[in-house]
Amino acid sequence: MAIQIRRPFLIITAISLLVVIFVSVVGLESSLLQFDKYIYDGSISYQQDTLQREKSSVTPTIVVGDAVVSDRLDFQFLVPMSNSHFNFCRSLYTALINDYPPPTLINWGKTYPNRYKAHEAKIDGVLESLQKMKPDQYALIMDGFDIWYQLPYTQFAAKLLDFMQSEHRRLAIFGADKKCWPNKPNSQACTNVPNSTLPADAYGILTDSVEGMPDKSEAYKFNRPRWLNSGTVVGNVAVLAEIFSEANYTISQLPEKKVFSDQMFIAEVFGRRRSNMTLDYKSELFQTMTFSHSDVLLVDNDVATYPRIPTSQRRRIALNRISGTVPAVLHFNGPKEAMDEWWPKMWWSMQRDSPDVVEKSHRIYDSGGAFTVEGEFIPWSDLCGKTDVHDPVTWST
């Protein structure tokens, strides 16, 4: 009798695994077909003054292939960050080596009596900065400790323009998670949200099957991302100001100890309104990594081209095999152990001794940095000292 019970289970499990493998192969094939749209040649070009003390708002000329896509996107690059950390230095390094402008650090140098006040100050600080901007500007608001920028800044902007063509320009786009957290399961943030735009069978018959799986931690891997992650967001300043203002008001009505996550309140806004808010379900801009490590493959950036470029110019980058996209940004939300494992495998580490990377790294260490909200430039030496981002031993507070 026991054997008869187990056989169907084993058969179903085997079929499920075969389906997942098939989906993976198909996903990889479609990924390679799309891959050359945002491919770049591996050389690192930059203006002489790219890393000088410019404002963190820039208007890039965006080129995809031979076509100028736009020269009218006006970005403010914001990072909530009160003090430095080795992982922040790594994050900043990946931004600057990919020609992002120096970010503006929200709440830099401030201290808080507890974590509740820190979460409250994060939303309040971002809102205060948004309210000082022009409503038709765009803001890129990113966590500071666990974000890596793997594609050039102009590629990010080109992807954003593509994304907005299917929506509309007055929009805020957040990263997408596979699990609703930290909101209660019956909250609007968890229940009143759209389905993912990924296919209903993206992971075969295991897709979205958490409730029927005995090991929930494993089952979340087969969820399609559909819940808001507030650690990565880009969008129209007017829309973002409305969202953060609504979240800020909710916080002001609660006891202090109820404010144990800023994401909770942004997600509640999404569950209540959804208007002018969407998630990056396909990880085109933002790849959230929790429960998604097995979705991501590291490939060379010329894998879909012929002839292949010289080995010295190739870049190892992350590709989402499920959606067939190359995300511009990797967000290692959740456990951080993978960051140490992945760092040596990324292109800036694998090519760290190449002339291009060496020269640009020197520029980052010599003249890179970030801004305070008051406009004061903080050089790399004050943020990170003599830290070598490839060697944690060099970090000193």
TIDOLO-716258 format. One record per residue (C-alpha): x, y negated, z; residue in three letters. Coordinates in steps of 0.2 Angstrom, whole numbers, plus 5000, padded with zeros to 4 digits. Layout:
N
XYZALA...
% end
This chain:
397
500050005000MET501449885004ALA502249914988ILE500649884978GLN500549714987ILE502249664983ARG502349714965ARG501149574959PRO502049454969PHE503749504962LEU503049504944ILE502249324947ILE503949264954THR504949334940ALA503749254927ILE503849094937SER505749094936LEU505749134917LEU504548994914VAL505648874924VAL507148924914ILE506148904898PHE505648734903VAL507348684908SER508048734891VAL506648644882VAL506948494893GLY508748494889LEU508448514871GLU507248364871SER508548264882SER509848294869LEU508748234855LEU508348074864GLN510148054871PHE510947944858ASP509647804860LYS510647734875TYR512347804871ILE513847704872TYR515647734866ASP516547754882GLY517547594880SER517347464894ILE517147294886SER516847134897TYR516946944897GLN518546874904GLN517446794918ASP516246934921THR516846964939LEU517146784943GLN516046684955ARG514446674944GLU512746674950LYS511846834952SER510546774940SER511046804922VAL510246804905THR511046944895PRO511046974876THR510447154875ILE511047254860VAL510447434856VAL511347504840GLY511447354828ASP509947264834ALA509847124847VAL508347174858VAL508147014868SER509146874875ASP507746804887ARG507746914902LEU508146814917ASP508646924932PHE509046904950GLN509947044957PHE509547064976LEU510247194989VAL509647195007PRO511247215017MET511647145034SER513447215035ASN514647315025SER514947505024HIS516047615013PHE514547675004ASN514047505000PHE515747464993CYS515547614982ARG513847554976SER514547384973LEU515947454963TYR514847554952THR513747394948ALA515247284944LEU516147414933ILE514547424923ASN514547234921ASP513047194933TYR513247024940PRO513747004958PRO512147034969PRO511446924982THR511447004999LEU509846975009ILE510046955028ASN511946965026TRP512846945043GLY511246955053LYS510947075068THR509347145075TYR508947215092PRO508147375085ASN507747465069ARG505947405070TYR506547225068LYS507747275055ALA506347345044HIS505247195046GLU506747085042ALA507047175026LYS505347145019ILE505346965026ASP507046925019GLY506646995001VAL504946895001LEU505846735006GLU507046754992SER505646794979LEU504746634985GLN506246524980LYS506246594962MET505346554947LYS503746654945PRO504246714927ASP505946774932GLN506346954935TYR507047024951ALA508047194953LEU507947244972ILE509047384977MET509547474993ASP511347454997GLY512047615004PHE511547754992ASP511347674975ILE512547714960TRP512347614944TYR512947734930GLN512447644914LEU512947464909PRO511947324914TYR511347284896THR510747464894GLN509747444910PHE508947294903ALA508647374886ALA507747524895LYS506747404905LEU506147314889LEU505647484882ASP504747524898PHE503747364897MET503247384879GLN502047524885SER501347424899GLU501447234900HIS502747114906ARG501947054922ARG502347214931LEU503347294946ALA504147454943ILE504647564958PHE505647734959GLY504547884961ALA504748024974ASP504248204975LYS503548184993LYS502448055001CYS503447985015TRP503347925029PRO501547885027ASN500148005034LYS499548135021PRO497848065022ASN498347885019SER497947785003GLN499847785000ALA499747974998CYS498048004991THR497547854981ASN498947864968VAL498947914950PRO499548074944ASN501348084936SER501448054918THR502548214916LEU501748364909PRO500648464920ALA501748614918ASP503448524919ALA504048654931TYR503048804924GLY501748884935ILE502548824951LEU502248634946THR501448544960ASP501148704970SER501748644988VAL500148694997GLU500348874991GLY502148894995MET502748965011PRO504348865011ASP503848685009LYS505648615008SER505848724993GLU504148694985ALA504448504984TYR505748534971LYS504348584959PHE503248434962ASN503148304949ARG503648134956PRO502148024959ARG502447934976TRP503247764978LEU505047744984ASN505347564989SER507247584988GLY507347544969THR506147414961VAL506247294947VAL504947174940GLY504147004938ASN504446894953VAL502646834954ALA502047014956VAL503447064968LEU503046914979ALA501246964980GLU501747144985ILE502947094998PHE501846965005SER500447085007GLU501647205016ALA502347075027ASN500547025032TYR500147205037THR501747215047ILE501247055056SER499647125063GLN500547285070LEU501447315087PRO503347315084GLU503547505086LYS502347545072LYS503647465060VAL504847615058PHE504947605039SER504847465026ASP504347595013GLN502747635022MET502047465020PHE502547445001ILE501747614998ALA500147565006GLU500047414995VAL500247534980PHE498847644987GLY497647494990ARG497947394974ARG498947484960ARG498647334949SER500247274941ASN501247414950MET501847574942THR503147704946LEU504547764935ASP503847944933TYR505147994920LYS506647924929SER507147814915GLU507747674926LEU507847754943PHE508247934947GLN507747974965THR508748124971MET507848194986THR507148364980PHE507748324963SER509648384962HIS509148534952SER508248424939ASP509948334935VAL511348394924LEU513048304922LEU513448294904VAL514648204893ASP513948044885ASN514448104867ASP513648274869VAL512248244856ALA513448154843THR514548214829TYR516048194828PRO516348184846ARG517248034853ILE519048054860PRO519148144877THR519947994885SER518347884881GLN517048014886ARG515947974901ARG515148104913ARG513448044917ILE511848114924ALA510348174913LEU508648224919ASN508348384911ARG506448384915ILE506048214907SER507348214895GLY508048044900THR509647964906VAL509247864921PRO510147694923ALA510247714942VAL510547864954LEU509747844971HIS510347964984PHE508847944996ASN508748075009GLY510248185014PRO511848095009LYS513048245008GLU512848254989ALA513648084987MET515348154992ASP515048304981GLU514548204965TRP515748054966TRP517248144959PRO516148204945LYS515548034939MET516447944924TRP517247814935TRP518147944945SER518548064931MET519347914921GLN520047824936ARG521847834928ASP521347774911SER521947604906PRO520147534904ASP519547584921VAL521147544930VAL521147364923GLU519347334927LYS519547414945SER520947284948HIS519747144942ARG518447214954ILE519647224969TYR520447054965ASP518946944960SER517347044962GLY516147014977GLY514346964981ALA513346804986PHE512446765001THR510646685000VAL511446515003GLU512546534987GLY514146574996GLU515246694987PHE515946834997ILE517546914989PRO517847094988TRP519247075001SER518047015014ASP516647145010LEU517747295008CYS519547245013GLY520847355005LYS519647505002THR519947624988ASP518247684983VAL518947844978HIS519747874995ASP518647865011PRO520247865022VAL520547685016THR518947615024TRP519147515039SER517747405047THR
% end
